[in-house]
Amino acid sequence: MAAEGAASYCGEMKDQRRNGYGRYIYPNSFFKYEGQWKQGKKHGHGKLLLKDGSYYEGEFVDGEIVGHGLRYWASTGNTYSGQFLFGELHGHGVFHYGNGGRYEGEFSYGMREGHGSLTEKDGETYQGSFHDNKKHGGGKMTFPNGDKFVGDWILDQRQGHGVLQCSDGTVYEGQWRNDMFNGQGCMIHCSGVIYDGLWHNGSPLGQAKTMAIIGPEVIDASLGSVLTFHIQLQTDNGEVSKSERGRLLEITARIKKITLPETSSHESLEATEKQHFSKFGSPSYPLKLVRSASQSLQSVSLVVSKSGHAGPEAVTSHEKKPGLETKDKGGSYCFGLPRLQRSKHGLVTFRNIPLAFLLVPDPQAGQLPEREVERQSARASTEQMEASTSFMVRRSRSGIATEGWKSRVNESSPNLTPPPPGEYVIAVREVTSPPFLGQLLPPVSKLLRVLPKKEIVMGSSKDIQKELGS
């Protein structure tokens, strides 16, 4: 037995040199080799063992680890099977990480280099180009939650052009920098919102942050008229968010103060006294009030102007004046119009809607819990949208489609009782679901005064058109 610190060899020899098969223990007993020898050097197939349990088994050339082999690291549990050059991972191979990860592809002097496929322990996978052991170049990433990215990488970060497909249906295509949306890009959100514009560090620069109901703080309207409201979606600096579309907005109204006629009967006064008022002085108002056909609402379009009046360019079913916003040549009014509308390039218009159609029960008045009111309101709005869609006008050359639409509207549309003169709060809120980038726009409101017809001062729509155009 060799003395401690001395080399030991047991095996075949030729001309006083290790040649053939043999076992060799190095002077540093941490290493031991067993395998083929040629002219005193490890050559052929062999196994180099380390005292900590690590080893290499494979091909040797002139004493060096060159060729195909298997390497095991006892301290980490990592294993590599593939090509070697002078003891380093070089060429094609498969690397299994002790934590469960796996890489298969090209290596260059111990580093991932070239094309390969990397699977992390959490299931994240990448297929594409590598440089200096990092994702670099074109590649495809699949995330554990099902999201997928195809595009350019620089030093382990998404940079350049790429497409991200999220598991919820959201898609982003555009420029990336530092692993975030940066530059020009288009996102189609799962909620239906589309943003096409500039991004900075993951956020859209032209994103809407607030809403505004165009017009004065107090809107005047005549009794029994229908209303048109224009809503702007604005950025932080007050500009219209023209880069996005598809946000879902809902418009509603609540009673703030009722003005009773001087000739009110004893019964009307008594009924009014029995109304329940909320903390804000807003009594509830029944959503479905029906009156006879002879007392139905006028077909009048009110456009809110800067003057403070929702002055009608009035039109009945027998006459039409310039500036009217009606659904057909005869001035017919569609009561199936929804309280829900999607934005288009930062603008939403609710056209020709009677006030009674917008009124919702007041949860503060003790009628319904607030959640129930919201649930019923959302359900009613959805039903109204579906109904209005079925009544959508698709004009044909023969005019048959239009006439059919008129008939269905007249048959199905209820006659709504106009709310009495008084003050009402018009509210607009975003109901996009799920919220775009996790946040809804704050709601906005305006005060609406419904006046007797003799008191209304007619206004012009030129101011509002000018403001919208700006």
C-alpha positions in Angstrom: 0.0 0.0 0.0 1.4 3.4 -0.9 2.4 5.8 1.8 0.2 8.8 2.5 0.7 11.5 -0.1 2.2 9.1 -2.6 0.6 8.2 -5.9 -0.7 4.7 -6.4 -1.3 2.8 -9.6 -2.7 -0.6 -10.2 -3.2 -1.8 -13.8 -1.7 -2.5 -17.2 1.6 -1.0 -18.3 3.8 -0.9 -21.4 7.4 0.3 -21.5 7.2 1.4 -17.9 4.2 3.6 -18.7 0.5 3.2 -17.7 -1.1 1.7 -20.8 -4.4 -0.2 -21.1 -6.8 -0.4 -18.2 -5.8 0.7 -14.7 -6.7 2.5 -11.5 -4.7 5.5 -10.3 -4.9 7.4 -7.0 -3.3 10.9 -7.2 -0.9 12.2 -4.6 -3.8 14.5 -3.6 -6.1 11.7 -2.6 -9.1 13.9 -3.4 -8.9 12.6 -7.0 -9.0 9.0 -8.3 -9.2 7.7 -11.9 -10.2 4.4 -13.2 -10.2 3.6 -16.9 -8.2 3.5 -20.1 -4.6 4.7 -20.4 -2.3 5.3 -23.3 1.4 6.1 -23.0 1.0 7.2 -19.4 -2.0 9.4 -20.0 -5.7 9.0 -19.5 -7.0 8.1 -22.9 -10.3 6.4 -24.0 -13.2 5.8 -21.7 -12.7 6.4 -18.0 -14.1 7.7 -14.7 -12.6 10.5 -12.6 -13.9 10.4 -9.1 -13.7 13.2 -6.4 -13.7 12.5 -2.7 -16.9 14.6 -2.1 -18.8 12.2 -4.4 -18.7 14.2 -7.6 -17.4 12.5 -10.7 -17.0 12.6 -14.5 -17.4 9.5 -16.6 -16.8 9.6 -20.3 -14.1 10.2 -22.9 -10.5 11.3 -22.4 -8.0 12.4 -25.0 -4.3 12.7 -24.1 -5.1 13.2 -20.4 -7.9 15.8 -21.0 -11.6 15.5 -20.7 -12.6 15.8 -24.3 -15.6 14.3 -26.1 -18.9 13.0 -24.7 -19.4 12.3 -21.1 -21.5 12.6 -17.9 -20.7 15.1 -15.1 -22.2 15.0 -11.6 -21.8 17.7 -8.9 -22.5 16.2 -5.5 -22.8 19.6 -3.7 -25.7 20.8 -5.9 -27.1 17.6 -7.4 -26.6 19.0 -10.9 -25.8 16.6 -13.8 -24.7 17.2 -17.3 -24.6 14.8 -20.2 -23.1 16.0 -23.4 -20.0 17.3 -25.1 -16.9 18.4 -23.3 -13.8 20.3 -24.3 -10.8 20.4 -22.0 -13.0 19.7 -19.0 -15.6 22.3 -19.8 -19.2 22.0 -21.1 -18.8 22.7 -24.8 -21.2 21.7 -27.6 -24.6 20.1 -27.3 -25.8 18.7 -24.0 -28.5 18.3 -21.4 -28.1 19.9 -18.0 -30.3 18.9 -15.2 -30.4 21.2 -12.2 -30.7 19.8 -8.7 -33.7 22.1 -8.0 -35.7 20.6 -10.9 -34.7 22.8 -13.8 -33.5 21.6 -17.1 -31.6 23.0 -20.1 -31.0 21.3 -23.4 -29.0 23.0 -26.1 -25.7 24.5 -27.0 -22.8 25.3 -24.6 -19.6 27.2 -25.1 -16.8 26.8 -22.5 -19.2 26.1 -19.7 -21.8 28.8 -20.7 -25.2 28.5 -22.4 -24.5 29.8 -25.9 -26.6 29.5 -29.1 -30.0 27.8 -29.3 -31.5 26.0 -26.4 -34.5 25.2 -24.3 -34.6 26.1 -20.6 -37.2 24.9 -18.1 -37.2 26.4 -14.6 -38.3 24.6 -11.5 -41.6 26.5 -11.4 -42.5 25.3 -14.9 -41.4 28.5 -16.8 -40.0 27.5 -20.2 -37.9 29.4 -22.7 -36.9 28.3 -26.2 -34.6 30.4 -28.2 -31.1 32.0 -28.3 -28.6 32.3 -25.4 -25.5 34.4 -25.0 -23.2 34.3 -21.9 -25.5 32.0 -20.1 -28.5 34.4 -20.6 -31.5 34.7 -22.8 -30.4 36.8 -25.7 -31.8 37.1 -29.2 -35.1 35.8 -30.4 -37.1 33.4 -28.1 -40.4 32.2 -26.8 -41.2 32.2 -23.1 -44.1 30.3 -21.5 -44.9 31.3 -18.0 -46.4 29.1 -15.2 -49.7 30.9 -15.3 -50.1 30.2 -19.1 -48.9 33.6 -20.4 -46.7 33.4 -23.5 -44.2 35.8 -24.9 -42.6 35.7 -28.4 -40.0 38.3 -29.3 -36.6 39.8 -28.7 -34.3 39.4 -25.6 -31.2 41.2 -24.4 -29.3 39.7 -21.4 -32.2 37.9 -19.8 -34.7 40.8 -20.4 -37.4 41.3 -23.0 -36.2 44.2 -25.2 -37.1 45.1 -28.7 -40.3 43.9 -30.4 -42.4 41.2 -28.8 -45.9 39.8 -28.4 -47.4 38.9 -25.0 -50.4 36.6 -24.9 -51.9 36.4 -21.4 -54.0 33.5 -20.2 -57.0 35.7 -19.6 -57.1 36.7 -23.3 -55.2 40.0 -23.1 -52.7 40.5 -25.9 -49.9 43.1 -26.2 -47.8 43.6 -29.3 -45.1 46.3 -29.5 -41.9 47.5 -28.2 -40.2 46.4 -24.9 -37.3 47.7 -22.8 -35.9 46.5 -19.5 -38.6 43.7 -19.5 -41.5 46.2 -19.6 -43.8 47.8 -22.2 -41.8 50.7 -23.6 -42.3 52.6 -26.9 -45.1 52.1 -29.4 -47.4 49.2 -28.6 -51.0 48.0 -28.8 -52.8 46.1 -26.0 -56.1 44.4 -26.5 -57.4 43.9 -23.0 -59.6 40.9 -22.0 -62.3 43.4 -21.0 -62.6 44.7 -24.5 -60.5 47.9 -24.0 -57.9 48.6 -26.7 -55.0 50.9 -26.2 -52.8 51.7 -29.2 -50.1 54.3 -28.4 -46.9 55.0 -26.4 -45.9 53.2 -23.3 -43.3 54.0 -20.6 -42.0 51.5 -18.0 -45.1 49.3 -18.4 -47.7 52.1 -18.3 -49.6 53.7 -21.2 -48.7 57.4 -21.6 -52.1 58.3 -23.2 -54.2 56.3 -20.8 -57.5 57.9 -19.6 -57.4 58.8 -15.9 -60.6 60.9 -15.5 -64.0 61.4 -17.1 -65.8 64.6 -17.8 -69.4 65.3 -18.8 -69.1 68.0 -21.4 -71.2 71.1 -20.6 -71.9 73.4 -17.7 -72.1 72.5 -14.1 -75.9 72.8 -14.1 -77.8 71.6 -17.1 -81.3 72.9 -17.8 -83.9 70.7 -19.6 -87.6 71.1 -20.4 -90.2 68.7 -19.0 -90.7 65.6 -21.0 -87.6 66.0 -23.2 -85.0 63.5 -24.1 -81.3 64.0 -23.4 -78.0 63.6 -25.1 -74.8 63.5 -23.1 -71.2 63.7 -24.3 -68.5 62.2 -22.1 -64.8 62.7 -22.5 -62.1 60.3 -21.2 -59.1 62.5 -20.4 -55.5 61.9 -19.6 -53.6 63.4 -16.6 -53.0 66.7 -18.5 -56.6 67.0 -19.5 -56.3 65.9 -23.1 -58.8 63.5 -24.7 -57.4 59.9 -24.6 -57.6 59.2 -28.3 -55.3 56.2 -28.0 -57.8 54.0 -26.3 -61.3 52.7 -26.9 -63.7 50.1 -25.5 -64.2 51.3 -21.9 -67.7 50.5 -20.8 -69.6 53.4 -19.2 -73.0 53.5 -17.5 -75.1 56.6 -17.1 -77.8 56.8 -14.4 -79.8 59.5 -12.6 -81.1 60.1 -9.1 -83.6 62.6 -7.8 -82.1 65.4 -5.7 -85.1 67.8 -5.3 -88.6 67.7 -6.6 -90.5 70.9 -7.4 -94.3 70.4 -6.8 -96.8 72.3 -8.9 -98.8 75.1 -7.1 -102.0 73.3 -8.0 -101.0 70.0 -6.5 -103.8 68.0 -5.1 -104.1 67.0 -1.5 -103.3 63.4 -2.5 -100.1 64.4 -4.3 -98.9 66.4 -1.4 -99.7 63.5 1.0 -97.9 61.1 -1.3 -94.8 63.3 -1.5 -94.7 63.6 2.3 -94.5 59.8 2.5 -91.5 59.6 0.3 -88.3 58.3 1.9 -85.3 60.7 1.5 -81.7 59.6 1.7 -79.0 61.3 3.7 -78.3 63.4 0.5 -81.9 64.5 0.1 -82.5 62.2 -2.8 -85.9 60.4 -2.8 -86.2 57.2 -4.7 -88.1 57.3 -8.0 -89.9 54.3 -9.5 -88.0 53.1 -12.6 -91.1 51.9 -14.5 -93.8 54.5 -14.8 -96.3 54.0 -17.6 -98.7 56.5 -19.1 -101.2 56.4 -21.9 -100.1 56.7 -25.5 -101.6 60.1 -25.8 -99.3 61.4 -23.1 -96.1 59.7 -24.3 -92.8 61.6 -24.4 -92.0 64.0 -27.1 -89.4 63.0 -29.6 -87.0 65.9 -28.7 -83.2 65.7 -28.8 -81.5 67.8 -26.1 -77.8 68.7 -26.7 -76.1 70.1 -23.6 -74.3 73.3 -24.4 -72.0 75.7 -22.6 -74.9 78.1 -22.1 -76.3 75.7 -19.4 -79.4 74.7 -21.4 -80.2 71.4 -23.0 -82.1 73.3 -25.6 -84.0 71.1 -28.0 -83.9 71.3 -31.7 -87.4 70.0 -31.4 -88.9 67.5 -33.8 -92.1 65.6 -33.7 -93.1 62.7 -35.9 -94.3 65.1 -38.5 -91.5 67.7 -38.8 -87.8 67.8 -38.7 -85.4 70.7 -38.0 -81.7 71.0 -38.6 -79.5 69.6 -35.9 -81.8 66.8 -34.8 -80.3 63.6 -33.4 -83.0 61.0 -34.1 -83.0 57.4 -35.1 -84.9 57.7 -38.4 -86.4 60.1 -40.8 -89.8 60.1 -39.1 -88.3 61.2 -35.8 -89.1 57.8 -34.1 -87.5 57.4 -30.7 -86.0 54.0 -29.6 -86.7 53.4 -25.9 -84.4 50.3 -26.1 -81.2 52.5 -26.1 -78.9 51.1 -23.4 -77.5 53.0 -20.4 -74.2 51.3 -21.3 -71.9 52.5 -24.0 -68.3 51.8 -25.0 -65.8 54.6 -25.6 -64.4 55.3 -29.0 -61.1 57.2 -29.1 -61.8 58.8 -25.7 -65.4 59.8 -26.4 -68.8 58.4 -25.4 -72.2 59.7 -26.4 -75.5 58.7 -24.9 -78.1 59.9 -27.4 -81.8 60.6 -27.1 -82.5 59.1 -23.7 -85.5 60.1 -21.5 -84.7 61.0 -17.9 -87.1 58.4 -16.6 -85.1 55.7 -18.4 -82.0 56.7 -16.4 -83.5 56.8 -12.9 -82.5 54.0 -10.6 -83.8 53.2 -7.1 -81.9 54.9 -4.3 -80.5 52.4 -1.8 -80.3 55.1 0.9 -84.1 55.3 0.8 -84.4 51.9 2.3 -85.9 50.2 -0.8 -83.1 47.8 -1.7 -79.6 47.0 -0.4 -76.9 48.8 -2.4 -75.4 45.6 -3.8 -78.8 44.5 -4.9 -79.4 47.8 -6.7 -76.1 47.5 -8.5 -76.9 44.0 -9.5 -80.3 44.8 -10.8 -79.0 47.9 -12.5 -76.2 45.9 -14.3 -78.7 43.2 -15.3 -81.2 45.8 -16.6 -78.5 47.6 -18.5 -77.4 44.3 -20.1 -80.9 43.4 -21.0 -81.4 46.9 -22.5 -78.2 46.5 -24.5 -79.4 43.2 -25.9 -82.8 44.6 -26.7 -81.4 47.6 -28.5 -79.0 45.4 -30.5 -81.9 43.4 -31.7 -83.6 46.6 -32.9 -80.5 48.0 -34.6 -81.3 49.7 -37.8 -79.8 48.1 -40.9 -81.0 50.2 -43.7 -81.5 48.5 -47.1 -82.1 50.0 -50.5 -85.8 49.0 -50.4 -86.3 50.5 -46.9 -87.9 47.3 -45.7 -85.4 46.8 -42.9 -86.0 50.3 -41.5 -89.8 50.0 -41.5 -89.5 46.6 -39.8 -87.4 48.3 -37.1 -89.9 51.1 -36.6 -92.7 48.5 -36.1 -90.8 46.5 -33.5 -89.9 49.7 -31.6 -93.5 50.9 -31.5 -94.7 47.5 -30.4 -92.2 46.9 -27.6 -91.4 50.4 -26.3 -93.1 51.3 -23.1 -94.6 54.8 -22.5 -92.5 56.3 -19.7 -93.9 59.0 -17.4 -91.7 62.1 -17.5 -90.3 62.8 -14.0 -91.7 66.0 -12.4 -89.8 69.3 -12.5 -86.9 69.4 -10.1 -83.2 68.8 -9.7 -81.6 65.5 -10.6 -78.1 64.2 -10.5 -76.7 62.6 -13.7 -73.9 60.2 -12.8 -71.5 58.4 -15.1 -69.3 55.5 -13.9 -67.1 53.0 -15.6 -68.2 49.4 -15.3 -65.5 47.8 -17.4 -64.9 44.2 -16.2 -62.3 43.3 -15.4 -60.9 46.9 -15.0 -58.3 47.9 -17.6 -54.9 47.5 -15.9 -56.6 46.9 -12.6 -58.2 50.3 -12.1 -61.6 51.9 -12.9 -61.9 55.6 -13.7 -63.5 57.7 -10.9 -67.2 58.5 -11.5 -68.4 61.9 -12.5 -71.7 63.7 -12.1 -73.7 66.8 -13.2 -76.7 68.6 -11.8 -79.8 68.5 -14.1 -82.7 70.9 -13.6 -85.9 69.9 -15.2 -88.1 73.0 -15.8 -91.6 73.4 -16.9 -91.8 74.0 -20.7 -92.7 77.7 -20.4 -89.5 78.4 -18.3 -86.9 76.7 -20.5 -84.7 79.0 -22.5 -83.7 77.4 -25.8 -80.0 77.0 -26.2 -77.7 76.2 -29.2 -75.6 73.1 -29.7 -72.8 75.0 -31.4 -70.8 75.4 -28.2 -70.9 71.8 -27.4 -69.9 70.8 -30.9 -67.0 73.3 -30.7 -65.8 71.9 -27.4 -66.0 68.3 -28.7 -64.1 69.3 -31.8 -61.3 70.8 -29.7 
